[in-house]
Amino acid sequence: QVQLVESGGGLVQAGGSLRLSCAGSGRTFRLYAMGWFRQAPGKEREFVAAISWSGTITLYADSVKDRFTISRDNAKDMMYLQMNSLKPEDTAVYYCAAEKNAYGLGRLGRSEYDFWGQGTQVTVSS
C-alpha cells in the first residue's frame, strides 16, 4: 500500500520555525520528485515547494522563497520542509505529494502529483 505521512505541524508564534517531515512507503519514492502544498480555510490548495528525485533541483513559491527550505533523504524515503520566519498567512494544512512519473524535476501543478499525504496543520499566531 502506497502511503505518505506528514508530521511536524503545530502552533507557533510569528517569526518562529517548524520542520515538517514526510515519510513515504509502498513505493520507491527516491525515484520520484516530491512536493509540498498547503491549503488554508476557504482557499485552493497551493504549491509551496518541490524537489527533484535526486534532490539537486528545488523550486519554491515566491511567497516562501528565502524562508522555507525543502530537502530529502532518499536513503530513508523522507522529505522535509524547514520553515523559518513564519507568518500568520502561512497558516494552513500542509500536504506532501509524489509526482506521477519517475525521475521528475519537481513541478508546480497539482495535477502532476498522484499520491498525497493526509496533511498536517500549521498554525502561526500573530
HELIX and SHEET records of a PDB file:
HELIX    1   1 PHE A   29  LEU A   31  5                                   3    
HELIX    2   2 PRO A   88  ASP A   90  5                                   3    
HELIX    3   3 ARG A  110  GLU A  112  5                                   3    
SHEET    1   A 4 GLN A   3  SER A   7  0                                        
SHEET    2   A 4 LEU A  18  SER A  25 -1                                        
SHEET    3   A 4 MET A  78  MET A  83 -1                                        
SHEET    4   A 4 PHE A  68  ASP A  73 -1                                        
SHEET    1   B 6 GLY A  10  GLN A  13  0                                        
SHEET    2   B 6 THR A 120  SER A 125  1                                        
SHEET    3   B 6 ALA A  92  ALA A 102 -1                                        
SHEET    4   B 6 TYR A  32  GLN A  39 -1                                        
SHEET    5   B 6 GLU A  46  ILE A  51 -1                                        
SHEET    6   B 6 THR A  58  TYR A  60 -1                                        
SHEET    1   C 4 GLY A  10  GLN A  13  0                                        
SHEET    2   C 4 THR A 120  SER A 125  1                                        
SHEET    3   C 4 ALA A  92  ALA A 102 -1                                        
SHEET    4   C 4 TYR A 113  TRP A 116 -1                                        
END                                                                             
